[in-house]
Amino acid sequence: MCRSGLSCCRAALDDEAARARLRCAMTHRFLACVAAHIALALLCGCRSAPRHAGPSDPNPRMSTDVVTFQPRSITLNAVEHKYALYVPTFLAKAQPAPMIVFLNGRGECGTDGVKQTTQGLGNAIRADPGAWPFVCVFPQKPDFDSTWLDHEALVLGVIEKTRGEQNIDPDRIYLTGLSQGGRGTWAIGTRHPDLFAALAPICGFGPDEQLGTSLKGLPIWAFHGEADRVVPAAESQRLAKAASERGADVKLTLYLGVDHNSWDKAYREESLSTWLLEHRRRP
């Protein structure tokens, strides 16, 4: 074979090798693209429904839905009190919904009707609305110096008004709050065991005398930071013991090394909302 013929053969072989390498590279790129699309589809599928979606929630929405706290007001003794209402979009409107009443702490007192949604339960709902399949109401304690027990009529009035406006299950109304609102949860909740299905006071305090006297079977899950420098954990320990002695079914969670803001951990307890839903008002 002539030298020019050998050169032509080598060129042809080189071209074929290049085409093979190109086909291989294109195949790898195609497979990588397919794998990326599959991974994205799986990720979207995993986040498509709220945690508590089920038979009672036939139209669950993505947990990334915009959370809206609706402004509301109630007039008591010629004084207007603003509060906030949250209604999940994924709740089935034809079915009676459970309701949570949240009592704010000292830092969120006021009359704007908004600040009380910025700590505790409100932030937990914003972070993961699918975890909270409840109608939620947020009355606001107007001043620092009073107690929630001084505003018991406001709490009860907001509950009654919301029951008149929304389709609420009367056997699944729950009370919770933090700090001053934790104290209010102990005081108001235990005085109305015939109204509330369960209580969840967080870093609460106050005298034993604030508790109701007949608490047989009332479920209470209390939370406190073990390192709380504002309200010592001993307050929740003492109140839990006193309520238990009066017949309540009490459990207490202490967070080691956590200061006063134990509500950040408590309202992100995956089992808290599930625990609430497990309880109905006692006959």
N, C-alpha and C positions, 0 to 999 in steps of 0.2 A: 504493500500500500504506500502511496506517496505521502510525503510529509504534510502536504496541504490537506490530504484526506484525514490524516490523524488529527490535525488541528480541528477540522470540522466535527469529528466524532467527540473530541473532548468538549467542544463548545456545546454540543447537543446534550451531553451528559450533565454539564454544569447547569444548563437551563432547566433540565428535568429536576435536578436536585433543588434548585431554587424554587421551582413551582411546588415541590413536595413540602419544603419548609413553609411556604406561604399557606398551603392548605392546612398544615398542622397548626400554624399560629391562628388562622381564622377559626378553626374548630375549637381551640382552647378559649378564644375570646367569646365565641357563641355559648359555650357551656358555662363560662363564668357569668355571662349576662343572664342566662336562664336561672342559675343558682341564686343570683342576686334578687331576681323577681320573685322566686319562690320564698326566699327569706323574708322579703318585704310583705308578701301576702300573708305569711304565717304571723308576722308581727302585728299586722292590722287586725287579723282575726282574733288574736289573743286579747286585744283591747277593745273589742267591739261592744261588749255588754257590761253593765254595772255588776258589782260583786253579788248583789242580792237579787239579780234577775231570776224570775221563776214564774210559776203559775199565776201569782197575784200581780205580776208585772208583765202583762202580755206584750207591751210595746217598749222594751227597755231602750234607752238612748245611750249613746257613747258617754263615758265618764268625763269626756272633755267638753261637754255641753257648758255653755255660759251659765253661771249661777246668778240668779236674780233674787235679791231680797226686796220684796215689795213694801213700800211705805204704807203704814196703817196708823190709825189713831182711835182712841177711845176717850170719851169724856166721863169723868167721875166727879161728882160734887162740883160741877161747873169748871173743872180743870181738865184741859186736854192733855192726854199722854200719848206720845208717839211710840210706836213699836214697829217691828219688822216681821214680815211673813215670808217663809220660803216654802214653795210647793214644787217638788220635783216634776219635771216634764214627763218622766217615764212612768209615773204612777197611773194605774187604771182608774179613771174618774168615776166609773160605775161602781167601784168597790170601796167600802169604808176604809179610810187610811189611818194608820197609826200616827200619833202626834207627839212631838217632844216640845216641852217648854224649857227654855234656857234662861238662867238668871245670871246676869253679869257680875263682875267684880268691881272693886273700887275704881280702878283706872278707866273704866268704861261708863261710869255714871254720867248723867247729863240729860238733856231734853231734845237732842237732835234726832233721836230715833234711828241712828246709824252706828254710832261708835260701839254699841254692844254686840255688833256682828263681827268685830275685828279681832277678837280673841276667842280662843276655845272652840266651841262647836262651829261657829261661822267659818273659821279658817279651815277646820277639818272638812266641812262640806265643800269649800272651794277647792281643796286639794284632791278630794275623791268623792264627788257627789253620788256616784253609784253605790257607795258604802252606806248611804244614809237615805233609805227609802221611806222617809217620814215627812209629813207636813211639820214644819218647825216654826215656832213663834218665839220672838225675842222681845219681851217687855224690857224697859230700861229704868233702872233705879235712878231717880233724879238727882240725888245728892250723896255725898260721901258719908255723912254722919248718921243718917238713918239706917235701919236694918230692913231687910226684905220683908220681915214680918210686919213692919210698919206699913208696907205696901201690899199686904195680902189681898186686899180688895182689887188692886190693879191686876195681880196675877190671875185671880179667879175670873175677873171681868174679861180679860183677854182670852182666856180659855173658852168662856161661854160665847163670846162674840165669834171666835173662830169656828166653834162647833156649829154656829148658825149660818156661817158663810161657806164652810167646806164640808165635804162628806167625811166626817171623822168617826172612827170606831170608838165608842165611849169606853170600851173595855181595854183599850190600848193607848192610854195617855200616860206619858212619862215625864218626870221632872229631873233636871240636872242643873248644875251651876258650879262656878269656880270662886274660890276665896270667899268674899262676902256673899256671892251667889251660892257657894257651897254651904255656908251657914244657913242661907235661906232655904236651900233644898232640904236640909235636915229639919228645919223648923216647920215650914209650910207643908212639906211632903208628909211628915209624920203626923201632922194634925188633920190630914185628909186622906187616910188610908183607903177610904171608900171611893176616892176619885182617881188616885194614881195607881197604875199597875206595877211600877217599879221606880226606884230612885237611884241617882248616880251623883252623889256629892263629891266634889274634888277640892282638896285642901280646905275643908270646912272647919268650923270652930263654933264656940258658943257654949253656954251652960247646958247641963243635962235637962234642966227645967223647961227648955224650949221644945223638947220632944213631946210628941203625943204620948198618951199613956197606954193605948190599946193598939198594938202593932202586930198582932198575931199573923204570921205568914207573909208580912210585907217584905218583898225582896229589895235589898239595898246593896249596891256595890260601891264602896267608898275607895277613893284614891288619895295618895299623899306622897310628897317627896320626903324621903327619909332625912335629907339635909336641908329641909325648909327653914330658912332663917327669919321668915316673916310670921308664919303660923306653924308652930312646932307640930311634928307628926303625932305627938302625944294627944293632940286635940282630937284627931280622927280616931285614934285608938280608944280613947275614953268614950267618945260618942258611939262608936261601933259596939263597945261593950254594953253601954247603957241601953241602946236600942235592942240589942240581942236579949237582954234581960227582960225587956218589955214585949218580947215575942217575935220581933222581926227576924227575918232570915238574912243575916248580914255576912258579907265578905269584904275584906280590906286588902288592897294592893298597895304596898310601899315600894317606891322606886329608890334603890340605893344610889346615893350620890347626887340625887336630883333636888334642886332648890324649890322655890315657890311655884315655878311654872310647870308643875306636874301635869297640868291640863294638856300641854303639848303631847305628852306621851299617852295620857289617858284617852283622849279623843281619837288617837290613832291606833288604839288597841283594836285589832281586827275583830276581836270577839265581842266588843262592847255593844255594838248595834245588834249583833245576833242575839246576845244575852237579853237585851231589852225586848226584842221581838218574841222571845220565848215566853214572856210573862204577860198574863192578862189579869185584869182586875178581878180580885177575889169576890165570890158571891156573898 
